[in-house]
Amino acid sequence: AVTGLSMAGGSVSECREYLFKVLVIGELGVGKTSIIKRYVHQLFSQHYRATIGVDFALKVINWDSKTLIRLQLWDIAGQERFGNMTRVYYKEAVGAFVVFDVTRGSTFEAVSKWKHDLDSKVKLANGNPIPSVLLANKCDQKKESFNSKALMDSFCKEAGFLGWFETSAKDNINVDEAAHFLVESILGNDKGLPYEESNGDRVKLDQETVAAESKSGCC
Ligand SMILES: Nc1nc2c(ncn2[C@@H]2O[C@H](COP(=O)(O)OP(=O)(O)OP(=O)(O)O)[C@@H](O)[C@H]2O)c(=O)[nH]1
């Protein structure tokens, strides 16, 4: 992130702007695209169209009066776990959602595989895994042998997830809350990390945007 100065009401205030790359991964049809569409466009469709390769969406968050966050969401097709492109897609990501479908137990079983793929291919500058949150999606539907809350808590702890949320892209349950939780954790990591080295492009992009926007007094 970079900081910039802008004039607000005659006083000089500090303005921070971030660009965060966040991955959304999980098995085919668990609802990754739907969660992103709900979060970014407040839309939902029953119609299923498989993502091919990767898709992108951008959510701009006015985090607080001095902080603007651009969340770049990478919607990675479920079938990509079997290809060899995930290393490329994961590059420079700073956070991730791993999604499963509560109506299909097999998608929960694949969560560990996705998490392992993630942790083996992308790391923070200090070598730690990037923060990740588990989403138990389609909670508006009947669950198939869904684990108890206590079991989910211990699963997350063991697998290295920061936490988990039951979500419904359809009924708009916990989507904003899960995103808020992940961003908070990314921001927390950000404070202590000299990540200019590993995320040079991101910082460069930020500087350009801040330079462009500070002329119009963005914050
Ligand atoms: N009932 C219900 N259906 C959902 C929910 N989220 C997604 N769906 C449906 O599940 C199907 C698959 O959703 P997608 O968002 O395309 O799934 P995906 O994970 O992006 O799939 P891939 O691109 O193949 O990896 C669609 O028919 C959606 O309408 C939900 O929260 N509740």
The ligand as an SDF file (V2000), in Angstrom:
LIG
                    3D

 32 34  0  0  0  0  0  0  0  0999 V2000
  -29.3980  -22.8030   -3.5560 N   0  0  0  0  0  0  0  0  0  0  0  0
  -28.2210  -22.2330   -3.8350 C   0  0  0  0  0  0  0  0  0  0  0  0
  -27.6600  -22.4020   -5.0540 N   0  0  0  0  0  0  0  0  0  0  0  0
  -26.4690  -21.7960   -5.3000 C   0  0  0  0  0  0  0  0  0  0  0  0
  -25.8080  -20.9990   -4.3320 C   0  0  0  0  0  0  0  0  0  0  0  0
  -24.6510  -20.5710   -4.8650 N   0  0  0  0  0  0  0  0  0  0  0  0
  -24.6000  -21.0480   -6.1110 C   0  0  0  0  0  0  0  0  0  0  0  0
  -25.6980  -21.7890   -6.3810 N   0  0  0  0  0  0  0  0  0  0  0  0
  -25.9970  -22.4890   -7.6530 C   0  0  0  0  0  0  0  0  0  0  0  0
  -25.0110  -23.4870   -7.8780 O   0  0  0  0  0  0  0  0  0  0  0  0
  -24.6820  -23.5810   -9.2530 C   0  0  0  0  0  0  0  0  0  0  0  0
  -23.1840  -23.4190   -9.4620 C   0  0  0  0  0  0  0  0  0  0  0  0
  -22.8230  -22.1000   -9.0920 O   0  0  0  0  0  0  0  0  0  0  0  0
  -21.5150  -21.3660   -9.6490 P   0  0  0  0  0  0  0  0  0  0  0  0
  -21.4230  -20.0900   -8.9240 O   0  0  0  0  0  0  0  0  0  0  0  0
  -21.5150  -21.3300  -11.1250 O   0  0  0  0  0  0  0  0  0  0  0  0
  -20.3830  -22.4000   -9.1720 O   0  0  0  0  0  0  0  0  0  0  0  0
  -18.7900  -22.3160   -9.3790 P   0  0  0  0  0  0  0  0  0  0  0  0
  -18.1740  -22.7950   -8.1180 O   0  0  0  0  0  0  0  0  0  0  0  0
  -18.4020  -20.9740   -9.8530 O   0  0  0  0  0  0  0  0  0  0  0  0
  -18.5680  -23.4040  -10.5380 O   0  0  0  0  0  0  0  0  0  0  0  0
  -17.3050  -23.6080  -11.5480 P   0  0  0  0  0  0  0  0  0  0  0  0
  -17.1730  -22.3610  -12.3430 O   0  0  0  0  0  0  0  0  0  0  0  0
  -17.6920  -24.7680  -12.4090 O   0  0  0  0  0  0  0  0  0  0  0  0
  -16.0960  -23.9410  -10.7530 O   0  0  0  0  0  0  0  0  0  0  0  0
  -25.5320  -22.5250   -9.9860 C   0  0  0  0  0  0  0  0  0  0  0  0
  -26.6850  -23.1550  -10.5160 O   0  0  0  0  0  0  0  0  0  0  0  0
  -25.9330  -21.5540   -8.8720 C   0  0  0  0  0  0  0  0  0  0  0  0
  -27.1750  -20.9300   -9.1120 O   0  0  0  0  0  0  0  0  0  0  0  0
  -26.4350  -20.8450   -3.0570 C   0  0  0  0  0  0  0  0  0  0  0  0
  -25.9310  -20.1820   -2.1310 O   0  0  0  0  0  0  0  0  0  0  0  0
  -27.6340  -21.4800   -2.8690 N   0  0  0  0  0  0  0  0  0  0  0  0
  1  2  1  0
  2  3  2  0
  2 32  1  0
  3  4  1  0
  4  5  2  0
  4  8  1  0
  5  6  1  0
  5 30  1  0
  6  7  2  0
  7  8  1  0
  8  9  1  0
  9 10  1  0
  9 28  1  0
 10 11  1  0
 11 12  1  0
 11 26  1  0
 12 13  1  0
 13 14  1  0
 14 15  2  0
 14 16  1  0
 14 17  1  0
 17 18  1  0
 18 19  2  0
 18 20  1  0
 18 21  1  0
 21 22  1  0
 22 23  2  0
 22 24  1  0
 22 25  1  0
 26 27  1  0
 26 28  1  0
 28 29  1  0
 30 31  2  0
 30 32  1  0
M  END
$$$$
